[in-house]
Amino acid sequence: MKKNHHLLLFFCFIFIALILSFVPGFSQQIVENTRIDTIGHFIGFFLLTWLLTSLAKLPTSIAAITLVFYAAASEFGQAYLGFRNGEFSDFVADIVGVGCFIFVLWFKLIFNKKR
């Protein structure tokens, strides 16, 4: 994957986060309702992104798009299960986990380039 694509993907995630931060009450709701389950979603999708890009050798953009759709499908499916419930905060945590991995990867590329 070209280095410019990493940068473009990173800025897309930042742009989405900025838009969501301007929704009234959204960022406050995320902070107040964070639970251990949401943290698990973040860590899980961070690691899933790492596995798909490192072990499966998928391009970062394909892995990110795939995982965002997987996160949406899993939360949507949980909304129809009797013993689970789909939560938007978990979906956001999934996306933030993917985005953070991309940020770490981007930062690593920049750091290695300067060396």
C-alpha positions as CSV (number, residue, x, y, z in Angstrom):
1,M,0.0,0.0,0.0
2,K,1.3,3.4,-0.9
3,K,2.3,5.7,2.0
4,N,-0.2,8.3,0.8
5,H,-3.1,5.9,1.2
6,H,-2.2,5.4,4.9
7,L,-2.2,9.1,5.4
8,L,-5.5,9.5,3.5
9,L,-7.1,6.7,5.6
10,F,-5.8,8.3,8.8
11,F,-7.3,11.7,7.9
12,C,-10.6,10.1,7.0
13,F,-10.8,8.6,10.5
14,I,-9.8,11.9,12.1
15,F,-12.5,13.7,10.0
16,I,-15.2,11.3,11.1
17,A,-14.1,11.7,14.7
18,L,-14.3,15.5,14.4
19,I,-17.7,15.4,12.9
20,L,-19.0,13.1,15.7
21,S,-17.4,15.3,18.3
22,F,-19.6,18.2,17.2
23,V,-22.8,16.3,17.6
24,P,-24.4,17.7,20.8
25,G,-24.0,15.4,23.7
26,F,-22.3,12.7,21.7
27,S,-18.8,12.9,23.2
28,Q,-20.2,13.3,26.7
29,Q,-22.3,10.3,26.2
30,I,-19.4,8.2,25.1
31,V,-17.3,9.2,28.1
32,E,-20.0,8.6,30.6
33,N,-21.1,5.2,29.1
34,T,-17.7,3.6,28.6
35,R,-17.7,0.1,30.1
36,I,-15.3,-2.8,30.2
37,D,-17.2,-4.3,27.2
38,T,-16.5,-1.2,25.1
39,I,-12.8,-1.3,26.0
40,G,-12.8,-4.9,25.0
41,H,-14.2,-4.0,21.6
42,F,-11.5,-1.4,21.2
43,I,-8.7,-3.8,22.0
44,G,-10.3,-6.6,20.0
45,F,-10.5,-4.6,16.8
46,F,-7.1,-3.1,17.3
47,L,-5.7,-6.7,17.4
48,L,-7.9,-7.9,14.6
49,T,-6.5,-5.1,12.4
50,W,-3.0,-6.1,13.3
51,L,-3.7,-9.8,12.6
52,L,-5.3,-9.1,9.2
53,T,-2.4,-6.8,8.1
54,S,0.5,-8.7,9.6
55,L,-0.5,-12.4,9.3
56,A,-3.0,-12.4,6.5
57,K,-1.0,-9.7,4.6
58,L,-4.2,-7.8,3.6
59,P,-3.6,-4.1,2.6
60,T,-4.5,-1.8,5.5
61,S,-7.3,-0.1,3.6
62,I,-9.0,-3.4,2.7
63,A,-8.6,-4.7,6.3
64,A,-10.0,-1.4,7.7
65,I,-13.0,-1.5,5.4
66,T,-13.7,-5.1,6.1
67,L,-13.5,-4.7,9.8
68,V,-15.8,-1.6,9.8
69,F,-18.4,-3.6,7.9
70,Y,-17.9,-6.6,10.2
71,A,-18.4,-4.4,13.2
72,A,-21.6,-2.9,11.8
73,A,-22.9,-6.3,10.9
74,S,-22.2,-7.8,14.3
75,E,-23.8,-5.0,16.2
76,F,-26.8,-5.0,13.9
77,G,-27.1,-8.7,14.3
78,Q,-26.9,-8.5,18.1
79,A,-29.8,-6.1,18.1
80,Y,-32.0,-9.0,17.1
81,L,-30.7,-11.6,19.6
82,G,-32.6,-12.2,22.8
83,F,-29.5,-12.5,25.0
84,R,-27.4,-9.7,23.4
85,N,-28.0,-6.1,22.4
86,G,-26.3,-4.1,19.7
87,E,-24.8,-0.9,21.0
88,F,-23.7,2.1,19.0
89,S,-20.9,2.8,21.5
90,D,-19.4,-0.6,20.9
91,F,-19.5,0.1,17.1
92,V,-17.7,3.3,17.7
93,A,-15.1,1.5,19.9
94,D,-14.6,-1.0,17.1
95,I,-13.9,1.8,14.6
96,V,-11.7,3.7,17.0
97,G,-9.7,0.5,17.6
98,V,-9.1,0.1,13.8
99,G,-8.3,3.8,13.5
100,C,-5.8,3.7,16.4
101,F,-4.0,0.7,14.8
102,I,-3.7,2.7,11.5
103,F,-2.4,5.7,13.4
104,V,0.2,3.5,15.1
105,L,1.2,2.0,11.8
106,W,1.4,5.5,10.2
107,F,3.5,6.8,13.1
108,K,5.8,3.8,12.7
109,L,6.2,4.5,9.0
110,I,7.1,8.1,9.6
111,F,9.5,7.2,12.5
112,N,11.3,4.7,10.3
113,K,11.5,7.1,7.4
114,K,13.2,9.7,9.6
115,R,15.8,7.2,10.7
